[in-house]
Amino acid sequence: MGNNIAGKVVVITGASRGLGEATARHLSAEGATVVLGARRVDRLQALADELTGRGGKAFTMATDVTQFDHSNDWPTQPSRHTGGST
């Protein structure tokens, strides 16, 4: 089976722990660039450092998806980090 996630940019909310964190590790290992979002910036940065230390590409963004002003702007932010377009 082919790997069609390599080279893609994946935005993950709730990436500071649990399923979001595990998903970030898995997708990064498969070659995706991961944009990590959560309220806990310290945990996000630790995860990003781990993933980039293993050769992956990871970016962090503080966000709270329960707050409209945070979640409304979120879809446009990853391209600023990864060089893509929105």
N, C-alpha and C positions, 0 to 999 in steps of 0.2 A: 504494500500500500504506500502511495506517495505522501510526501509531507507538503501540504499546500499552505501551511502557516508560516513557513520560513520567509523572512523578508517583509512580512506584513506588520502593521502597527495595530496593537490591541490595547484598548483602554479598559482598565480594570478598576471598578470602584470597590471599596471595602478591602483594599489590598494590604492593609496593615496587619491582618490576622486571618485565621481560619481558611475558608474556601478561597477567598480572594488571594491570599498569600500563596496558597498551594497552587492555584491556577497560574499566578504570575511565574512561579518557579518552573512549572511544567512548560508553559508556552515559551518562556525565555530559553529553556533547554532545547526546545524544538526550533529555535531560530527566529522567533518573533521579537520585535521591539515592543517592550511593554511600557505603557504609561500608567503609573500607579497613583491611584487617588484614594484619599481617606482623610480623616481629621487628624490622625496621629502622625504628624510629619516626622518625628524622630524615628518611629518604626518604619515608615516608608523609606526614609533615607538609608536606614540600616539594610533593608531588603534590596534597595537599588544598588548599594555598595557591594552586597553579596553577589548579585546577578552580574554586575559589570566586572567584578573580580573573577568571575567564571567565563568572561569573554562575551557576555550578552550586552544588549543595549537596554537601558532602563532609565526612565525619567519620572520624577515625582511631582505631584500637584496636590496641594492642600485643598480639600473640598469637603463639604458637608451636603450630601444630596437631599437632606431634609430641609435645607434652606434654599428657597427659590433663587435668590441672587447668586448663590454658588453653583447650583445645578443648571441654571439657564445658560450660563456662559461656558460651561464645561466642554461641550462638543467642539468649540472652536479652538480650544487651547492646545491640544496635542500637536497640531500642525506647526505651531510656533516652536516646539521642541524638536520635532522630527524632520522638519523641512518639507512636509507635505502640504497639500492644499485642503481647504475645508469645503 
